């Protein structure tokens, strides 16, 4: 027997109060409704409804079974709705947030393709390096540097955030080219002022590099601290010191020799980059479309160019 169908018919019998009314609701004859009910009772080995020629009375077990059938049928309906949502057209307003440089250099240039693919989605994009509470701040998704510490978030890994140590030819000609990480202590180091709500804030005065002899960490010093990576880039271009900047921001400057890589055999550790969304948030078509698009475009294995860090920076 089709158990879900039998449950549906039984629920209709209880709610309508008669086999005839249940049959109309289920497009069945009263006889067929009665046959389904008898088969269900035989399967359960007990009466669900006491029936006479004048009335029907739900048994004590029948009431408990009815309540459970309603729960089960609602779950089945929810599952069907999820499947429909999965194939539904993404539409509506989607509020997202991303780090400033990733947003400007990577996400926004790609948004045109997303909008062309999903013309019924409107995007609200907030570019900030501060940590955001997705629920409190009303974001459906966030792209963030670092690894989330809360189990409430689903993290989809993207290409790591590549950093480059660099300075202008003018600065290096004036102050000398450092040959070892230790020599950086005697140089002007331009530092990034992380926002208060940033998990990178605690490490802003320490630089870590990986080289032939492994990892080395040291305290840096400098007179300039800026809370904007592009402003930090401009300070480096102006010859004010050595900066650790995202590759996506200064790759063109390196190629044009406006900036030179410092200690090329020592690399800053790449920082994890993740697309985050709430674990218990319903995966609406618009959110699913954005998640799939970002992972396709910026995921670790998105393309060979991405695997070299060209997009992640």
BALOKE-387657 format. One line per 5 residues: their letters; for each residue x, y, z of C-alpha. Coordinates in pm, 1 decimal. Example, Ala and Ser with C-alpha at 12.3 -4.5 7.8 and 13.67 -1.06 7.14 Angstrom:
residues 2
AS> 1230.0:-450.0:780.0; 1367.0:-106.0:714.0
***
This chain:
residues 313
XXXXX> 0.0:0.0:0.0; 99.9:361.9:-53.3; 147.2:464.8:309.6; 168.9:839.5:247.1; -147.8:827.5:38.8
XXXXX> -323.3:628.9:310.8; -210.8:882.1:572.7; -339.2:1167.8:356.6; -678.1:1000.3:317.1; -697.6:924.9:690.4
XXXXX> -622.7:1287.8:778.8; -901.6:1397.7:543.8; -1143.8:1151.1:702.6; -1068.6:1289.3:1048.6; -1081.7:1653.7:941.3
XXXXX> -1393.7:1633.0:723.6; -1581.5:1392.5:949.5; -1704.7:1151.6:680.4; -1588.1:913.1:411.5; -1793.1:1098.7:152.0
XXXXX> -1636.6:1438.4:227.2; -1289.5:1284.0:242.7; -1353.5:1121.9:-94.4; -1444.7:1457.4:-248.2; -1125.4:1611.0:-108.2
XXXXX> -911.4:1324.5:-240.3; -1106.0:1266.4:-564.6; -1203.9:914.7:-455.3; -1532.3:733.4:-405.6; -1646.5:671.9:-45.8
XXXXX> -1589.0:300.4:-103.0; -1227.5:356.8:-205.6; -1174.6:581.7:98.1; -1312.9:304.9:318.2; -1083.3:48.4:156.0
XXXXX> -775.7:265.5:219.5; -882.5:318.6:580.0; -936.0:-53.4:637.7; -597.7:-136.2:482.8; -429.4:120.1:708.1
XXXXX> -600.0:-19.6:1018.4; -500.5:-372.3:915.9; -140.8:-263.0:876.7; -141.9:-97.1:1219.1; -333.1:-379.7:1383.7
XXXXX> -577.8:-149.6:1559.4; -883.5:63.1:1502.5; -839.2:426.5:1410.6; -1207.2:517.8:1381.6; -1521.3:360.6:1527.1
XXXXX> -1782.7:377.6:1253.5; -2158.4:334.2:1271.4; -2430.5:410.2:1019.4; -2487.7:748.4:1184.6; -2146.2:874.6:1293.3
XXXXX> -1777.6:805.6:1325.8; -1559.1:850.4:1633.8; -1180.1:872.7:1631.1; -1023.4:632.5:1881.2; -765.4:743.1:2138.8
XXXXX> -489.2:582.7:1931.5; -646.8:723.6:1616.3; -608.6:1076.9:1753.7; -241.7:1021.8:1838.7; -182.8:866.6:1496.3
XXXXX> -364.8:1156.9:1327.9; -138.3:1410.0:1500.7; 171.5:1222.7:1388.2; 38.7:1188.2:1031.1; -11.8:1565.4:1014.6
XXXXX> 349.9:1618.3:1125.7; 481.4:1370.9:868.4; 275.4:1511.6:582.5; 389.8:1864.2:669.0; 751.6:1747.4:656.9
XXXXX> 690.8:1588.4:317.4; 529.3:1910.1:196.5; 828.2:2111.3:322.5; 1067.1:1876.7:142.1; 871.2:1916.5:-181.1
XXXXX> 877.4:2293.3:-139.0; 1254.7:2285.0:-93.9; 1286.3:2092.5:-419.3; 1065.9:2346.5:-595.5; 1267.9:2632.7:-447.4
XXXXX> 1587.5:2469.2:-570.3; 1465.4:2491.3:-927.3; 1280.5:2821.6:-888.7; 1400.4:3139.2:-1053.0; 1629.3:3342.6:-822.7
XXXXX> 1463.6:3676.3:-749.5; 1446.4:3947.7:-486.6; 1696.8:4157.4:-292.7; 2017.2:3992.5:-167.5; 2226.7:4173.5:94.3
XXXXX> 2593.2:4070.8:106.8; 2922.8:4202.7:244.1; 3286.0:4159.6:140.3; 3630.6:4301.3:227.3; 3695.7:4633.7:55.5
XXXXX> 3979.9:4525.4:-172.9; 3826.4:4189.8:-267.1; 3498.9:4367.9:-332.8; 3655.6:4636.5:-552.6; 3907.8:4424.3:-740.6
XXXXX> 3727.9:4088.2:-770.1; 3362.2:4080.5:-672.1; 3229.8:4395.8:-839.7; 3397.0:4318.0:-1176.4; 3230.0:3975.2:-1164.1
XXXXX> 2889.3:4107.8:-1058.6; 2803.4:4201.3:-1417.4; 2811.2:3832.9:-1514.9; 2597.8:3739.5:-1214.2; 2339.1:4009.0:-1288.9
XXXXX> 2321.5:3902.2:-1652.7; 2270.1:3541.9:-1546.2; 2010.1:3628.3:-1278.7; 1829.9:3945.4:-1393.9; 1560.4:3926.6:-1123.2
XXXXX> 1805.7:3951.0:-830.0; 1890.6:4293.3:-685.9; 2219.2:4311.3:-492.9; 2297.6:4527.0:-190.5; 2676.2:4506.2:-144.6
XXXXX> 2847.5:4648.4:164.3; 3226.4:4673.0:137.0; 3392.4:4668.0:479.5; 3689.5:4505.1:650.0; 3505.8:4492.6:984.1
XXXXX> 3353.0:4166.7:1096.5; 2976.6:4155.9:1052.5; 2713.6:3964.2:1243.0; 2512.6:3819.6:957.2; 2190.2:3800.6:1154.8
XXXXX> 2217.8:4134.8:1338.3; 2335.4:4324.7:1030.9; 2084.6:4162.0:797.1; 2333.6:3999.1:559.6; 2245.9:3676.5:381.6
XXXXX> 2608.4:3605.9:288.1; 2952.3:3743.2:368.9; 3296.8:3701.1:216.1; 3554.9:3721.8:491.6; 3929.2:3684.9:542.6
XXXXX> 4007.8:3427.7:811.1; 3837.9:3114.9:941.9; 3504.1:3154.2:1124.2; 3504.2:3046.5:1487.8; 3131.2:2987.3:1524.6
XXXXX> 2948.7:2664.9:1427.9; 2645.6:2872.6:1328.3; 2810.1:2956.5:995.0; 2866.3:2748.5:684.4; 3206.4:2832.8:532.2
XXXXX> 3274.4:2771.0:162.5; 3651.3:2810.1:102.6; 3764.5:3047.3:-170.4; 4111.2:3110.3:-312.9; 4344.1:3219.6:-30.6
XXXXX> 4421.9:3588.4:1.4; 4779.7:3634.9:-128.3; 4994.7:3911.7:21.4; 5311.0:4067.6:-121.4; 5587.7:4261.0:54.0
XXXXX> 5673.9:4560.6:-164.7; 5820.2:4910.3:-183.6; 5886.8:5174.5:-446.2; 6219.1:5187.8:-633.9; 6269.8:5538.0:-487.4
XXXXX> 6241.0:5415.1:-128.8; 6470.2:5115.9:-184.7; 6729.4:5333.4:-359.5; 6725.1:5572.0:-64.8; 6702.5:5330.6:230.4
XXXXX> 6857.4:5018.3:83.7; 6716.0:4678.5:-9.5; 6670.6:4448.1:291.4; 6848.9:4116.0:242.2; 6694.7:3931.8:539.0
XXXXX> 6366.9:3957.0:731.2; 6558.6:4083.8:1034.2; 6668.2:4392.0:838.8; 6303.9:4497.7:806.5; 6323.8:4614.7:1168.0
XXXXX> 6539.9:4906.5:1055.0; 6299.5:5012.5:778.8; 5983.9:5219.3:768.3; 5703.8:4961.1:756.6; 5365.4:5084.8:642.5
XXXXX> 5093.5:4906.6:838.5; 4724.9:4850.4:792.7; 4496.7:4974.3:1071.4; 4240.9:4695.2:1101.5; 3890.9:4790.8:1216.0
XXXXX> 3796.2:4713.1:1578.2; 3578.0:4422.1:1466.7; 3844.8:4241.0:1265.9; 4004.8:3909.5:1353.5; 4332.0:4035.6:1199.2
XXXXX> 4354.8:4330.9:1440.1; 4565.8:4148.7:1701.5; 4843.8:4076.5:1448.5; 4872.4:4422.3:1292.2; 5213.1:4499.3:1454.7
XXXXX> 5365.3:4160.0:1371.7; 5470.4:4038.3:1030.7; 5521.8:3670.5:953.3; 5717.5:3542.6:654.2; 5795.0:3195.3:520.9
XXXXX> 6132.7:3142.0:359.4; 6400.6:2879.2:292.9; 6457.6:2835.6:667.3; 6092.6:2817.9:760.0; 5874.6:3065.1:943.5
XXXXX> 5994.6:3389.1:1098.4; 5780.8:3639.8:1291.1; 5892.8:3978.6:1413.0; 5762.2:4307.3:1547.1; 5761.7:4590.6:1294.9
XXXXX> 5775.9:4966.1:1338.5; 5665.8:5256.1:1125.5; 5521.5:5603.4:1145.8; 5225.3:5549.6:914.7; 4920.9:5335.3:980.0
XXXXX> 4623.7:5352.0:741.1; 4283.0:5182.6:753.4; 4252.5:5160.6:375.3; 4462.0:4926.9:159.8; 4448.7:5150.5:-147.0
XXXXX> 4574.1:5445.2:60.2; 4852.0:5218.5:189.0; 4939.9:5133.4:-171.5; 4958.1:5503.6:-256.7; 5187.7:5561.0:40.5
XXXXX> 5416.3:5284.5:-85.6; 5412.6:5433.5:-436.4; 5508.6:5768.9:-282.6; 5820.6:5611.1:-134.4; 5711.6:5625.3:229.0
XXXXX> 5814.7:5271.0:319.0; 5766.5:4896.1:280.1; 5410.5:4761.8:278.5; 5244.7:4421.4:287.0; 4963.5:4449.2:34.0
XXXXX> 4713.0:4220.2:-140.2; 4844.3:4086.0:-468.7; 4521.5:4175.0:-647.4; 4583.5:4538.1:-558.8; 4947.6:4574.6:-662.8
XXXXX> 5012.1:4306.5:-929.0; 4988.3:4572.6:-1202.6; 5228.6:4798.4:-1010.4; 5476.6:4511.4:-975.2; 5450.6:4432.5:-1345.6
XXXXX> 5505.3:4799.9:-1437.3; 5790.5:4822.9:-1182.4; 5619.5:5106.0:-998.2; 5659.6:4879.0:-695.9; 5926.6:4614.9:-639.7
XXXXX> 5881.5:4296.0:-442.7; 6089.5:4292.4:-125.6; 6248.2:3966.1:-4.2; 6099.3:3765.2:-293.1; 6226.2:3439.9:-138.4
XXXXX> 6020.7:3511.0:174.8; 5642.9:3513.9:137.9; 5374.6:3633.1:379.7; 5133.1:3349.5:460.2; 4824.2:3345.2:242.2
XXXXX> 4514.1:3418.6:445.8; 4206.0:3197.3:424.2; 3911.8:3348.6:241.6; 3562.6:3208.8:293.5; 3210.0:3267.4:175.2
XXXXX> 2987.3:3250.5:483.2; 2615.6:3211.9:540.1; 2404.6:3108.9:838.4; 2372.0:2734.0:883.3; 2003.2:2751.6:972.8
XXXXX> 1910.5:3000.6:699.8; 1675.2:2865.9:434.7; 1872.3:2826.4:112.5; 1656.9:3045.0:-109.3; 1709.8:3039.9:-486.6
XXXXX> 1874.3:3384.7:-478.1; 2117.6:3283.4:-200.9; 2194.7:2950.0:-366.2; 2259.9:3121.7:-699.3; 2503.9:3365.5:-536.3
XXXXX> 2686.5:3094.9:-340.2; 2724.0:2878.2:-649.3; 2839.1:3174.6:-858.9; 3104.8:3288.4:-608.9; 3237.2:2934.8:-554.5
XXXXX> 3244.9:2877.9:-930.6; 3428.7:3205.5:-991.7; 3656.5:3229.5:-687.4; 3673.3:2878.1:-541.4; 4010.7:2708.8:-490.6
XXXXX> 3978.8:2508.2:-811.7; 3778.1:2763.3:-1012.6; 4042.1:2774.5:-1285.9; 4414.4:2742.7:-1339.2; 4460.5:3119.4:-1322.6
XXXXX> 4287.0:3120.9:-986.6; 4508.8:2843.9:-852.1; 4805.8:3074.2:-907.0; 4639.8:3336.8:-686.9; 4576.0:3586.4:-963.4
XXX> 4223.7:3666.0:-846.6; 4249.0:3607.4:-475.0; 4542.8:3839.0:-435.5
***
